Amino acid sequence: MPKKRISVRNKTLSSSVTEENVNLSQPVVLRGSNLDQFASTQQLGLIERATAFGMNTAAMYGLKNADLPLKAPLSILLRLYGAYPEHLPKMWTPSFTEFILLVQKAEPGFKEYSAGPLLGIDKNSIYRIRNEGFDVCKESTKILVTLIYKLLRENLANWSVIKDTVQVEAVSRGLDPELIWKKGKWKNPTSEAEKTEAEDATKKPASTRKIRKTVKVTPTDDKTVKKQIVWT
């Protein structure tokens, strides 16, 4: 008895995709725009996108800008993430309260504003982070937050290494390692001023203007001739 053929031409997948990503469950070719939209609606950061889809930022932008068709492995992966978004490898960071309380457990009396220098940013930035969370930070800062948090959860004695690391970085930038916690500035005023002065100097091109003067030369035959002298 011959096998019965089943048509899948109009088949759709039962999934939990949102309305704006409905194409992920439809038998249509997925393109770079679908990948970008899904990543945006899922609020994936650059590192999360790279981890989820196994590709670097340049490759993802290339797919998005040219809106190229996705290759089969990536297309299948995207459809499955649409069906099971809870399996997206999202980056986790502690809340500011969780983070600062753990740091203060390692060093009682540690000031909230000193969390800025601890993370390599100015102390004034920490007030916004306290109100809005670490999501306002760059990817590398969020990873640093999570690493410090994990190290302290493993062993509070790791704090001495963490603190020494921050102070070694301060010294490498010509900053006072003891005052970095209070001043909270990662830019060395002297070096920055020198850098600005050097940049300004490079912006002023050397003058190529030639100054021309004309002098009279009296030859022996009593005929006056004008000769041009060029000074550079």
C-alpha angles and dihedrals in degrees: 000000000000118000116254115243117229117209115222095174093114098026119134129194124245102235145139096248116145121245094259090054096044091125089072089073095042128088092247130117111267118223141189091274090059091052093049094045093049092049090049096048089049089049094233117175123221094267092045090051092050091049095045097047102027096234138107126251094256092055092049092049089049091055091046098047096045092035089221123183111263119244115250099258093050092043093052090046091052092049091051092049086052090054095042108025090162087076094061109121097243121180115246123211128176121245116263090251092052091048099047094043091055092048090049089050088058092043115020111214094030106153121236093230090056088068085079095062089040088062095042095255133107116278092239090065091065093072092064091044090052090056100037105025132236092301088089090063128090118264094256091052092051090051089050091051091052093046094051090046092051093046091053092045089054095048131347088212087073087076092084091058092045092050093046090050092055092049093048087054090050092053090049087059095048094255129135105259092208096048097045090086093056102034094040095197119134095187118086105225093210097049091042091052090049091048092050091048091050092048091050090051092053090050091060107076117213111262113257093182112130121216111219124198130178122217131183119244118194112205123202094260090067092245112131114225126188113225124189120229118197121205118192 
